[in-house]
């Protein structure tokens, strides 16, 4: 480089740091996006996001240590730590950092709105601006009790507000749009929008329900009237939403309402994406869309997420933005707590030493990235599982009895044929059991 070019390079402004916006849905299963292979659902805006970036088809959560799986799932997302570490951190027993707070320390304007199921204290640690905020797990989508952001971190119940004529999805989309339009434009921003949809009660507006006539809804191939054995959690609230045995008509109605609410949520996400486009910052904004957990809705005779089948542990994950390949699909196995270190890499921030997650930024840049060779999953004290790219072993311990399942996911992705008694699988089962015990120790599983 000659002297003139060297001086020009020194004078050139540094590339602006990317903005970050994380959109988080509630109870949305991995297979509910049209562009990713579901012809029965309409999601034009999530399809648009898929076209702009990389969609992960095997993103997973580690599981949950309580019936409200979204509590630990959101703790993992925020801390970048695995299941038992994240919940210990929020209980004050382990050091942690929160990704919005880290971005704020690095000069970002910071904003959060929507569902926060991890208590006011950690919300106050994470965000310097935001609202409306919903503290809790679920509520009516119309008239959701929400709070304005309080700089003192105090949220007495008497200050809760309700907006009965506006859905929660519209309310939270309005909030982040307002932030994007009025923010301090001298700083990059990071924003977090945690929707309560499509969690029940599934209250889509009538025009969206009309898109999914119940008589046209298809039942999943692995529909069962009831689960074949006691998995330890058949009486949890989610499973009580329909009577046993499940009927085809009732399950079809649940699926229709679910799809309608997802399509309506998609329309609100479209408003946010339109605002980014209109304000001229879309090209320099990392957009992450992810979910906290999946949902059964009739598969295996179940309704909820309190299980370790793929319909409940696999979640949607799409990432788009500067330097990210467009219209790509990745089958890499990643956890939701891998999002934190990935955001650090994309924004050029040093990763905290408290993280358990592994960055999947190479996959976003189009590099060879296979992800985790296997993932470990847990639900309360009842269920443990280990999943490779081709097989899954689930172990249930209920009332002193142990039941096991082995699925060949390469041939049986809907987990319909249990191979645990197949003598040809004995060696594989032994190896998976050893790996499962190793994982339990590595993640400080209390049952290890």
PyMOL commands that set and color helices and strands:
alter all, ss='L'
color gray80, all
select helices_A, chain A and resi 3-11+34-36+44-52+69-79+83-90+99-105+120-126+157-159+168-182+206-209+214-216+237-241+248-278+282-284+310-313+338-347+361-364+423-442
alter helices_A, ss='H'
color red, helices_A
select strands_A, chain A and resi 19-25+53-60+63-64+109-116+130-135+147-148+189-194+285-291+314-320+328-330+334-335+374-379+383-388+391-398+401-408
alter strands_A, ss='S'
color yellow, strands_A
deselect
rebuild
show_as cartoon
